[in-house]
């Protein structure tokens, strides 16, 4: 498995790696170096640091990385390469082809910065990345896992891959026994409503709209406290500067929790989870919150609308609309029974569609297509 951060492997693919290992497979994890590599190793998993810089556009450095990956795969006699995110999908697949690896599986969770941003760098890179995707993802022995129907249509319309090789699997799965509802003294009628946005601090997660909604709710004297749970991501071009977040805190608009290790405990301490994102693959934070029995407020965009059905298990609002976001949060603040009903439905949906046992089983079936046992 090859990802662009060790954090991603630990938080999103740890359960899959452990399930594969427990099923008797040899699992090797690759990512740039970071503190979560040691955590993966402490679980008995084999993790190696790859000489990769997520933001690098230096041709010599990228060629060196491709050469390293190719040599590593040959030395390890890899049978299946599973790449996550667009850069790892491209590089992992190219190296796998050159190393003679028979099976290539790639999971692209959303279209990423290059396809969602309209800044100059993204627009320049887009045709290059499209060409590389066509080269890397095609051919015999390849499968592409996408997380929502909108991305399936996008890949098909762009001609990036043979549609027969696409498999739709909704996300990486959630441990619904770990994320589960509990009685909370905070979740009572009349108490101040606590709303958390759990995500990396990126503009395209809707942070500007979240803060604008906070201003509107504060002006209306609504008894709502807004929280941010997540760190800035300096490796991402859409990162929100920490100084900006600190200014929001000084204005009394939001409480910033930083990185939170114990997400189940966080969800037990809040009443609502909001994610006004511009586009997602399938947002794991929303699914974890739903499994915890919380009502969800998110945008009517690819990825998010696969998790939330409006007025059934949450509320959908238009993208980049702070007024609609504020109105939705105010509505939940005023209607405790609605919050309870939506939260119960969100839990039921997480159990039926997003439990990690379902997702792991379906992912293993993709491997079986390419490297059948026996």
TAJO-V311890 format. One record per pair of residues at least 24 apart in sequence whose C-alpha atoms are under 8 Angstrom apart, sorted by sequence separation. I is the first residue (numbers start at 1). J is the second residue. If there is no record, write none. Layout:
# TAJO-V311890
[[I | J] [I | J]]
This chain:
# TAJO-V311890
[[6 | 30] [77 | 101] [79 | 103] [80 | 104] [81 | 105] [82 | 106] [83 | 107] [84 | 108] [85 | 109] [137 | 161] [138 | 162] [143 | 167] [145 | 169] [146 | 170] [147 | 171] [268 | 292] [271 | 295] [272 | 296] [273 | 297] [274 | 298] [275 | 299] [277 | 301] [279 | 303] [280 | 304] [282 | 306] [283 | 307] [6 | 31] [66 | 91] [70 | 95] [74 | 99] [80 | 105] [81 | 106] [82 | 107] [84 | 109] [86 | 111] [134 | 159] [267 | 292] [272 | 297] [279 | 304] [282 | 307] [1 | 27] [5 | 31] [6 | 32] [10 | 36] [14 | 40] [69 | 95] [70 | 96] [73 | 99] [74 | 100] [86 | 112] [134 | 160] [228 | 254] [1 | 28] [2 | 29] [3 | 30] [4 | 31] [5 | 32] [6 | 33] [7 | 34] [10 | 37] [18 | 45] [74 | 101] [85 | 112] [133 | 160] [134 | 161] [226 | 253] [227 | 254] [228 | 255] [229 | 256] [230 | 257] [231 | 258] [267 | 294] [277 | 304] [1 | 29] [2 | 30] [3 | 31] [4 | 32] [5 | 33] [6 | 34] [7 | 35] [17 | 45] [66 | 94] [67 | 95] [70 | 98] [71 | 99] [73 | 101] [133 | 161] [226 | 254] [227 | 255] [228 | 256] [229 | 257] [230 | 258] [231 | 259] [264 | 292] [297 | 325] [313 | 341] [314 | 342] [1 | 30] [2 | 31] [3 | 32] [5 | 34] [6 | 35] [7 | 36] [10 | 39] [66 | 95] [70 | 99] [195 | 224] [197 | 226] [199 | 228] [200 | 229] [201 | 230] [225 | 254] [226 | 255] [227 | 256] [228 | 257] [229 | 258] [230 | 259] [313 | 342] [314 | 343] [6 | 36] [7 | 37] [10 | 40] [130 | 160] [193 | 223] [194 | 224] [195 | 225] [196 | 226] [197 | 227] [198 | 228] [199 | 229] [200 | 230] [201 | 231] [202 | 232] [225 | 255] [227 | 257] [228 | 258] [229 | 259] [230 | 260] [312 | 342] [313 | 343] [6 | 37] [106 | 137] [192 | 223] [193 | 224] [194 | 225] [195 | 226] [196 | 227] [197 | 228] [198 | 229] [199 | 230] [200 | 231] [201 | 232] [202 | 233] [229 | 260] [297 | 328] [311 | 342] [313 | 344] [191 | 223] [192 | 224] [193 | 225] [194 | 226] [195 | 227] [196 | 228] [197 | 229] [198 | 230] [199 | 231] [200 | 232] [201 | 233] [297 | 329] [313 | 345] [314 | 346] [192 | 225] [194 | 227] [196 | 229] [200 | 233] [312 | 345] [313 | 346] [202 | 236] [204 | 238] [203 | 238] [218 | 253] [108 | 144] [110 | 146] [202 | 238] [203 | 239] [313 | 349] [104 | 141] [105 | 142] [106 | 143] [107 | 144] [108 | 145] [109 | 146] [110 | 147] [202 | 239] [203 | 240] [211 | 248] [103 | 141] [104 | 142] [105 | 143] [106 | 144] [107 | 145] [108 | 146] [109 | 147] [201 | 239] [202 | 240] [215 | 253] [308 | 346] [102 | 141] [103 | 142] [104 | 143] [105 | 144] [106 | 145] [107 | 146] [108 | 147] [201 | 240] [214 | 253] [105 | 145] [111 | 151] [214 | 254] [94 | 135] [110 | 151] [276 | 317] [278 | 319] [90 | 132] [94 | 136] [211 | 253] [277 | 319] [278 | 320] [90 | 133] [93 | 136] [211 | 254] [276 | 319] [93 | 137] [276 | 320] [295 | 339] [91 | 136] [294 | 339] [295 | 340] [90 | 136] [294 | 340] [296 | 342] [89 | 136] [90 | 137] [295 | 342] [296 | 343] [4 | 52] [89 | 137] [294 | 342] [295 | 343] [276 | 325] [294 | 343] [295 | 344] [4 | 54] [293 | 343] [294 | 344] [296 | 346] [293 | 344] [295 | 346] [293 | 345] [294 | 346] [290 | 343] [293 | 346] [294 | 347] [293 | 347] [291 | 346] [292 | 347] [290 | 346] [291 | 347] [290 | 347] [291 | 348] [291 | 349] [290 | 349] [291 | 350] [290 | 350] [291 | 351] [109 | 171] [288 | 350] [287 | 350] [210 | 276] [209 | 276] [272 | 339] [287 | 354] [206 | 275] [207 | 276] [205 | 275] [206 | 276] [205 | 276] [206 | 277] [205 | 277] [206 | 278] [204 | 277] [205 | 278] [196 | 270] [204 | 278] [205 | 279] [194 | 269] [195 | 270] [198 | 273] [204 | 279] [194 | 270] [195 | 271] [196 | 272] [197 | 273] [198 | 274] [199 | 275] [193 | 270] [194 | 271] [195 | 272] [196 | 273] [197 | 274] [198 | 275] [193 | 271] [194 | 272] [195 | 273] [196 | 274] [197 | 275] [2 | 81] [193 | 272] [195 | 274] [1 | 81] [2 | 82] [3 | 83] [4 | 84] [1 | 82] [2 | 83] [3 | 84] [4 | 85] [1 | 83] [2 | 84] [3 | 85] [1 | 84] [4 | 87] [186 | 269] [187 | 270] [4 | 88] [180 | 264] [184 | 268] [186 | 270] [187 | 271] [3 | 88] [179 | 264] [184 | 269] [186 | 271] [2 | 88] [178 | 264] [182 | 268] [199 | 285] [181 | 268] [198 | 285] [2 | 92] [216 | 323] [222 | 330] [179 | 288] [213 | 322] [217 | 326] [224 | 333] [171 | 281] [174 | 284] [179 | 289] [181 | 291] [182 | 292] [212 | 322] [213 | 323] [216 | 326] [223 | 333] [171 | 282] [173 | 284] [180 | 291] [181 | 292] [209 | 320] [222 | 333] [170 | 282] [171 | 283] [172 | 284] [176 | 288] [179 | 291] [180 | 292] [181 | 293] [209 | 321] [210 | 322] [213 | 325] [214 | 326] [171 | 284] [174 | 287] [179 | 292] [180 | 293] [181 | 294] [209 | 322] [213 | 326] [217 | 330] [174 | 288] [206 | 320] [176 | 291] [210 | 325] [176 | 292] [209 | 325] [174 | 291] [113 | 237] [113 | 238] [151 | 281] [148 | 281] [147 | 281] [148 | 282] [146 | 281] [147 | 282] [193 | 333] [189 | 336] [188 | 336] [151 | 302] [150 | 302] [149 | 302] [150 | 303] [148 | 302] [148 | 303] [147 | 303] [148 | 306] [13 | 172] [12 | 172] [12 | 173] [116 | 279] [180 | 347] [110 | 279] [111 | 280] [110 | 280] [111 | 281] [109 | 280] [110 | 281] [109 | 281] [110 | 282] [108 | 281] [109 | 282] [176 | 350] [176 | 351] [174 | 350] [176 | 355] [55 | 235] [174 | 354] [175 | 355] [176 | 356] [54 | 235] [55 | 236] [173 | 354] [174 | 355] [175 | 356] [173 | 355] [174 | 356] [170 | 353] [171 | 354] [173 | 356] [170 | 354] [172 | 356] [173 | 357] [173 | 358] [173 | 359] [172 | 359] [173 | 360] [171 | 359] [172 | 360] [170 | 359] [169 | 359] [110 | 303] [169 | 362] [169 | 363] [167 | 366] [143 | 366] [142 | 370] [141 | 370] [105 | 367] [103 | 370] [103 | 371] [80 | 367] [80 | 371] [79 | 371] [15 | 356] [19 | 360] [16 | 360] [15 | 360]]
